[in-house]
Amino acid sequence: MASVTKDLAVHNLSDEAGTKATPTVSFVVLCYKLAHLLPECVNSILSQTYSDFELLIMDDCSPDNTEEVAKSFQDPRVKYVRNENNLGVLRNENEGVRLSRGKYIWIISADDYLRKPYIVQRYVELMEKHPRVGYVICSGVGVRDGQETGILPHSKYRNRDAIVPGHDFLKKLLYANVVLAPSAMTRRECYQKISMYPLNATFGGKTIDMVWASDWYVWCAFALRFDVAYFAEPMVCYREHDLSITSMITKKETIDQCAAADIAVPWLIRRKADEAGLKELSQECVRAAAHEYARHGGAKRYRGAESCMSLDEFEDSLCRSTESESERDWIRARFYAAKGNANFTKEDLAEAKKLYLRSLQKDPLQLAVYARLFLSLGKHGIYLRRALRPIRNLFR
């Protein structure tokens, strides 16, 4: 299959007859071995009521018939770009941003698609009215085996439309990525002035592969400087299948990379908050880091595997993350408590007790840990814990 050089790709993007020199929106469609799904994605964009856009199909050296499918679209707004070499997800995203010309950039994987024909119109109108908004998102619907499975819970930020101050949005975003990637349209200057997708971030003296958490990182970084708009209506579809980027990344063999990236994000954003003199947000990043450590201490579940950080792994990461001993102890208390909870659930009460005591030594003001410690002590605690089990099961 013939390769298109980057120089030729740029020429094709700028000289195609009948296209506007600077479209308002640039769609960057990421494609690797997704030729069979590409038409649904592209056609969902071409059928939009808003028409001032370009559509770049970024083929990352796919071994299938992506080129044939991409060249079948008879619309001058569609441009096909085949990388000379396989760049990987992040470099392909960055290359798409570099080649795009729009005021707003919308990156979407070829396996996802727009669900409503008016979504671009709504997005552009909002962004034009509100220059302080850096990106706009919406909730989305999952799709498996061609069937919609319902609104994705993690994409539902609230029940109504809103423009959220960036720092307020960040305080939630630091604890969980509520941005559904295919739903986001971003102001170009966010990429130009704040951050592209991080290829190999340096954190704690180590280089971190950020492919898993790169989206989360840029949404956080942009929210430091811009407000965020949200539409409650689910206007995009996110396809869940074995060839998706998420499925490929969250395998057992690569789960340690995912965990390292997740832990790095709040620390990396803290660095940016400190540089900007945002003390309150800096401390929020520390709390978010403690939350993330605790999740891995208690075993964080990914789609294809589970991350369970050991005490030694935690201590190594923590000591590379902050030089403040008071911050370390505060985070240690939360991590030990989470490890204790994991052992408590497995009914290893002796180990749970040890970890609860270690947690309270670092921070004695944790009422919930005292309660758990009591439940792990002796036969009375066992009886009470068993009596409470039906109630706990109701909330699982």
N, C-alpha and C positions, 0 to 999 in steps of 0.2 A: 504494500500500500504506500503510495507516494507521500512523502512528508512535505508540508508547507513550511518554508523557513519563516523565521520571525520577521525578517525584512519584508517578505512578500505579504505576510499577514497584515502588517501595518499598512502597506500600500493598498491592499484590498479594503481595509476598513475606512480609509480616508478618501478613496477615489471612486467608490461605487456610485454610479449615476442614480439620480432620483432620491438620494437620501439627504437629510438635513446635516449641515456641517457639524453642528453641536446639538444633538438630541437632548431632550430634558432628562430622560431616563436611560440608563444603560443596564440591560439584563446580562449578567454573566452566568451562563449555564455550564456548570461543571459536568464533564462527561468522561467516564472511564468504564468501558464494557457495559454500557447502558443503552445501546442503540435501540433495543426493543421497547424501551420506555421513553425514549427521547421525543417521539411525536406528540404524546399526550402533554408533556411539559411545554414544548414549543407552541403547540396549537392553543393551549390555555392562555399563553401570552399574546399570540397574534389575534385572538378573539376579543381582546380587551376593548372597551369603549374609548379608552384613551390611546391615541395612536402615535404620539411623538416619542418614540423610543428606538433604540437599536438593540439587537439581540446577538450576543457573541456566544457561539458554541465553542467552548474550550475543550478540545479533544486531547486528552493526556496520553496520546499514543495507544489508543484502544486497539486490541487485536480483533475486534469484531467489525461489523459493517457500519460503524458510526459515520464515517465519511460519506458513504452512499446515502444514508438517511438524512444527514445534515444538508447535503446538496440537493435534496428533493424538494425543499421548501421554496416555493416560487414567490418570494417576498424580498424586496431589496433591503429590508431592515435586518434580515438574517445574515450574519457573517460566520463563516466556518474558519476556525483557527486550530490547526493541528501542531502541537509542540514537536520540536525536533527530537527531544528526548523526554522520557517520562519524568515529570517534575515532582510528582506527589501532590497531595491535596493542597497544602498551604502555598507552595510555590505556584501552583496552577491558579489559585485564587488571586494571589498577588499579581500574576501576569495578566489575568483578566482585568483587574483594576487598572493596571498600567496601560493596557490597550484601549480601555473604555474612554468615552468622551463626554458622557452625560453629567449633568449637574447632580443627579442622584444615581446611586449605584445599588442594584438589587442582585445579590448573588444567590443562586438557587441550583441545587443538584438536579440532574436530568431525571431522577426518579421521583421528584416531587412536582407539584403543579398548582396553579392558581385555581381556586374553587369558584370564585365569583367574577363575572366579567367587568365589574365596576371597581375592583379593588385598587387598580393603579390610579384611576380618576380620583378616588377618595384620598389616597395617599398624597398625590401631588398637590391637590387643593389645600390639604392641611399644611404641608411643608411650605408651600408658597405663602400662606398666611402667617406662619409662625417660624421665623428665622432662627429662634432659639432652640428649636427641636432638631436634634442631631440625627435621630432615626425614629422610624415609626414601625410598629409591629401589630400583630393581631393574634388571636387564638387560632388553633388549627385542628383539623380532623385527621385521625389516623386512618390509614388504608392498608389492608392486608388481603392478599389474594384477590385484588380488584374490588373489594368491598369496604365501604366506610365502616369504621369500628367505633365512632363516636369522638367527641371532643377530647383532645389530649389534656389530661388534668394539669400537667406542668406548664402548658401554654396559656392557661386561664389566669391572668393576673388579677382581674376583678370583674364585676358584673356589668360595668358600664364603660363607655368610652372615656378617655381621660388624657390630659396632657400633664405629665408628672414631672415636678422639678427633678433634675438629674441626680442630685445628691440623695433625695428621698428614694428614688428608684434604686439607686446603688445600694442603699442600706438593706434592701430586700434581695437584690441581685447577688450580693456577696455570699449569701447563704444558699442560694439555689439558682441555677440558670433558668429563668422563666421566659427567656427569649427563644422562640421557635425559629431557627435559622432561616428557613425558606420564606418566612413571613416578613423579614426585615428589609426595608429600603433605607439607605443611609446617605446622608449628605456627603458629597465627595470630599470636602475639606476635613472630615473626620479621619479619612485615610491619609490625606496629604499632610495634615498638621499634627495628628495625634499618634496614630499607629497603623501600620499594615498588619497582616497576620504574622505573629512572631514565629520565625523559623526555628531558632534554637535559643531560647531565653536562658540567661545565666541567673541561677538562683542558688544562694548558699554555697557559692564556689563550684557548683556543678552546672553542666549544660543539660537543660531539660527539653525533651521532645514534646512540643506543645500541640501536636496534631489533634489530640483529644479535646483539649480545653481552649483552643485558640479562639473560637467564637465567644466563649464566656469571657475570656480576657478582653477582647476588643469592645464588647458591649459595656463592660465595667469601665474601661479606660475612656470610652466616649461619654459615659454618664458623668464622669468627673467634670466635663467641660460643657455638656449640652443637656437640655431637657429631653424627655422621651415621650412619644405619643403612642397611645394604645387604643385599638379598636376591639371591642368585645366580640363582635361577630366573627365566627370562624370562616375566614375567606381563603385559606390555603389548605392543601392536603399534603400530609407527610407520610410517605410510603414506608412501611416496615417490612423488610425482607432480608434475606441472607446476603445479598450483594450490596446492601447499603453501607455507607461509610461508617456509620455507628456499629453495625454488626461486624465489619472487618476489623475495627480498631479494638473493640472490647472482647477480644478473645483471651483465653487463659494465658497464652504466650506473651501478650502485650499488656496485661492488666497492670503490671507494675509501672509502666509508662503512663497509663491513664491516672493512676493514683498520684504519682509524682507531679503530674501537670495540675491536677485538681488542688493539691496542697500548695503548689507554687502560686496559683492565681491570687489569693488574698494578700500574700506577701509582696508580689510584684505590684499590685495596685496600691499597697501601703507605701511602697517606694515612691510612686507617683503622687500620692496624697502628701507625703512628707515634702517632696520637691515643691509642691504648690502651697505649702504652709497650712494644710487642712488638718488640724490636730484632731478634731472630732471624728472625721472620717478615718484618720490614721488609726485611732483606737478601735473604731468599728471593724477595721480590717483585722486587728489582733483577735477580736472576739470571733470573727468569721473564721479565722485560721484555727482557733481552738475548736470551733464547731466541726470543721472539716477533719481535723485530727481525730476528734471523738468518733466521727462516723467511721473512719478507717480502723480505729481501735476496736469498735464493736462489730466490725465486718460490714463494709459498704458493698452493696450489691450492684453490679453493672449488668448489662444485658446478657453477656456471655460468661461472666465469671464473677468472683468475689475477691475483694481486697481486704485483708486482715493484717494490719500492721502490728509487728511485734514491739515489745518494749524497747529493745535495742535499736530497731529501725526508727522508732519514734524519737528516741533521745538523740540519735545522730542527726535527723532532720531538724529537730527543734533547735539544737545548739548551733546549727548552721544558719538558722533563720533570724534569730534575735540575740543581741548581746545582753539584753536586760534580764537579770536573774528574777526579778519580780514578775515579769511577763512570762518567763519560762515556768515558774512555779504555778502561776494562775492557769496556764494551759495544761501543765502536768496534772493538776487537780481534775480537770475535765476529761482528760484522756484516761486516767486511772479509773475514774467513775464509769466511763463507757466500757472499759475492759471488764470492770466488775459486773456491770449489768449483763454483759455477754456471758460471763461465767454463771451469774445468778440464773439466767434463763436456761442454761444447760444443767442447772442444779448442782454445779460444783461450788457449794456454799463456802467451803474452806478457802478456796482461791478468791472468791468474790469478797469475802471478809477482809482478806489481806489487802486487796486492791482498794476497797472502800476506806480502810484505815490510812493507806498511803495518800489517797485523795484528800481526806480530811486533814492530814498533816500539812498539806500544801495550802489548803483553803478550808478552815474550820467553819465557814459560814454557809454551808450547803445543806439545807434542811432535807432536801430530797435524798441526799446520800445517807444522812442519819437514818431516815426511814428505811432505806434499803438495807443498811447495816443491821438494823434491828431485826428485819425479816430474815437475815442470814444467820442469826444467832440461835442456836439450840432448838429444842423440840417445839417450844412455843412459837418461835418464828416460823418454823416449818409448817405448823398447823395453820397459822394465820395466812401464810403465803398460799397454801393450798386452798384455803377458804376464799381467798381473793382471786384465784385463778379464773373462775367463770367471768368475773367482772373485767379482768384484763383481756380476756379473749374477745369480749364484745367490741373492744377498741382496736383490734388488730386488723 
